[in-house]
Amino acid sequence: MKFIIVGRNIDVTEGLKSAVEEKIGKLEKYFTPDTEVRVTLSVEKDRQKIEVTIPVKGSIIRSEQVSNDMYVSIDLVEEIIERQLKKYKTKLVDKHQAAASFSKMFAENDYMEDEEIKIVRTKRFDIKPMYPEDACVQMELLGHNFFVFNNAETDQVNVVYKRKGDTYGLIEPEY
């Protein structure tokens, strides 16, 4: 695995770097050696956050964990990613969309799925053209943390979502 480790509001010391490589390195049994792992360590007040992103063909494996100790956050994120990999293995590998990114051992091993994904409700609604700022207002009025709309500027379906710190995000399709 190839690690790209960056820090925001924190110096990435050799100790942190080796802790990340040791802990996240345990996941290398699931991936091919050339798999790239992007790790961002950040500190906001007493929040020690780690974000790990592993792009694989057709998917992104991602987890972010926060605690008051960076080493605890590192431990947590490794456990979460390993659980995600085992849980979604059949969906990731059996479709062969990303099989080349995973190690042969992982692709051939059977893992029990903890729980199956079950859609329990379907909603239908008119998607009205509006600007992203108006979509944020509509989202707030509905009390939701995301809102799907047709962007009046681009005539594409977009999603606005609420982020931490009372900020908003916009998801646009990439063609």
Phi and psi in degrees as a GROMACS rama.xvg file:
@    title "Ramachandran Plot"
@    xaxis  label "Phi"
@    yaxis  label "Psi"
@TYPE xy
-105.967  120.576  LYS-2
-97.2393  134.258  PHE-3
-119.622  106.9  ILE-4
-114.154  123.439  ILE-5
-126.934  156.387  VAL-6
-123.322  141.451  GLY-7
-119.689  120.642  ARG-8
60.9241  25.6442  ASN-9
-155.09  140.623  ILE-10
-84.6033  127.947  ASP-11
-81.4805  97.296  VAL-12
-76.0865  165.945  THR-13
-60.1441  -36.7815  GLU-14
-62.4743  -45.5515  GLY-15
-65.735  -43.3923  LEU-16
-60.2886  -46.0911  LYS-17
-69.2224  -33.3739  SER-18
-64.6308  -42.6247  ALA-19
-64.4578  -48.6115  VAL-20
-64.5899  -35.4302  GLU-21
-69.9071  -49.7173  GLU-22
-70.6186  -54.2185  LYS-23
-69.221  -27.4115  ILE-24
-60.8274  -22.4261  GLY-25
-62.518  -21.0086  LYS-26
-81.27  -7.49205  LEU-27
-63.8937  -18.8706  GLU-28
-65.8015  -17.7828  LYS-29
-91.4229  -16.9258  TYR-30
-121.562  164.579  PHE-31
-75.5882  157.104  THR-32
-60.1055  -26.7391  PRO-33
-90.1386  10.3058  ASP-34
-68.1849  132.816  THR-35
-93.7891  132.879  GLU-36
-119.919  119.387  VAL-37
-99.4967  123.376  ARG-38
-123.121  127.466  VAL-39
-120.044  122.436  THR-40
-104.024  133.586  LEU-41
-144.417  155.746  SER-42
-129.849  128.554  VAL-43
-131.876  109.164  GLU-44
55.2287  -116.108  LYS-45
-102.615  14.4987  ASP-46
-95.2695  117.592  ARG-47
-103.026  110.629  GLN-48
-116.777  139.802  LYS-49
-125.067  134.089  ILE-50
-120.621  127.466  GLU-51
-120.941  127.047  VAL-52
-126.58  126.805  THR-53
-123.695  99.9226  ILE-54
-76.6712  126.824  PRO-55
-125.875  156.341  VAL-56
-54.0478  120.053  LYS-57
87.0061  -10.1104  GLY-58
-149.381  168.719  SER-59
-132.2  127.901  ILE-60
-100.319  124.3  ILE-61
-145.437  143.674  ARG-62
-150.833  149.871  SER-63
-137.649  134.013  GLU-64
-133.203  144.909  GLN-65
-129.196  137.676  VAL-66
-153.407  -174.146  SER-67
-93.0583  4.65729  ASN-68
-138.076  124.797  ASP-69
-61.4675  -36.1124  MET-70
-67.3556  -34.7114  TYR-71
-66.5648  -42.8858  VAL-72
-59.7022  -40.6458  SER-73
-62.6635  -45.2611  ILE-74
-59.4487  -46.3627  ASP-75
-62.2548  -43.9719  LEU-76
-65.933  -36.1971  VAL-77
-64.5974  -43.7075  GLU-78
-62.7857  -42.107  GLU-79
-64.6766  -45.7982  ILE-80
-64.4112  -41.8419  ILE-81
-62.6677  -40.7631  GLU-82
-63.898  -42.5553  ARG-83
-60.221  -45.0736  GLN-84
-60.0871  -46.3882  LEU-85
-67.2709  -39.1045  LYS-86
-68.2521  -41.7951  LYS-87
-103.564  12.7965  TYR-88
-52.1447  -48.0923  LYS-89
-63.9703  -37.3594  THR-90
-71.197  -35.2469  LYS-91
-78.0014  -45.9516  LEU-92
-94.4975  -42.0174  VAL-93
-62.9183  -26.7927  ASP-94
-79.0829  -5.15948  LYS-95
60.6611  11.6234  HIS-96
-72.4665  -27.3018  GLN-97
-132.501  12.8341  ALA-98
-56.3595  -32.7239  ALA-99
-66.5454  -21.3938  ALA-100
-84.545  -16.2657  SER-101
-102.887  151.676  PHE-102
-67.8056  154.883  SER-103
-60.8625  -39.1821  LYS-104
-59.9987  -44.8425  MET-105
-68.0279  -42.0343  PHE-106
-65.233  -32.3743  ALA-107
-90.9098  -15.2632  GLU-108
-81.2608  139.418  ASN-109
-94.3831  130.699  ASP-110
-119.209  142.294  TYR-111
-74.4086  132.926  MET-112
-80.4935  126.047  GLU-113
-58.5518  -50.916  ASP-114
-152.441  145.362  GLU-115
-82.9248  147.72  GLU-116
-74.4908  127.663  ILE-117
-130.129  121.359  LYS-118
-86.2244  120.693  ILE-119
-106.783  -6.98994  VAL-120
-153.183  140.217  ARG-121
-124.279  132.494  THR-122
-115.694  144.288  LYS-123
-125.176  138.34  ARG-124
-157.249  157.892  PHE-125
-73.4435  133.838  ASP-126
-96.3816  111.468  ILE-127
-95.6625  143.252  LYS-128
-67.118  131.101  PRO-129
-158.863  166.95  MET-130
-85.5201  153.009  TYR-131
-53.8286  -37.8907  PRO-132
-64.399  -39.8113  GLU-133
-66.4917  -36.3242  ASP-134
-64.3501  -37.1394  ALA-135
-63.787  -42.3605  CYS-136
-62.9366  -44.9239  VAL-137
-61.0639  -41.8804  GLN-138
-59.7199  -45.0514  MET-139
-63.6952  -41.6306  GLU-140
-62.6217  -34.785  LEU-141
-81.1696  -15.2868  LEU-142
76.3418  23.6751  GLY-143
-96.9413  168.724  HIS-144
-107.251  4.62581  ASN-145
-153.235  162.361  PHE-146
-151.955  129.217  PHE-147
-95.8544  133.6  VAL-148
-153.388  164.94  PHE-149
-94.6359  116.842  ASN-150
-69.9269  118.928  ASN-151
-64.8701  -24.8299  ALA-152
-79.4907  -37.3129  GLU-153
-112.005  -10.5677  THR-154
56.9183  35.6678  ASP-155
-122.105  154.913  GLN-156
-73.7639  127.945  VAL-157
-128.802  167.254  ASN-158
-131.509  131.318  VAL-159
-104.475  148.397  VAL-160
-144.496  155.335  TYR-161
-86.4955  132.38  LYS-162
-109.032  170.087  ARG-163
-64.1052  150.625  LYS-164
78.2125  25.2297  GLY-165
53.4724  42.9006  ASP-166
-116.367  172.627  THR-167
-126.8  154.523  TYR-168
-123.161  157.051  GLY-169
-127.416  128.244  LEU-170
-108.111  122.942  ILE-171
-118.614  145.347  GLU-172
-70.4096  149.153  PRO-173
-115.875  119.873  GLU-174
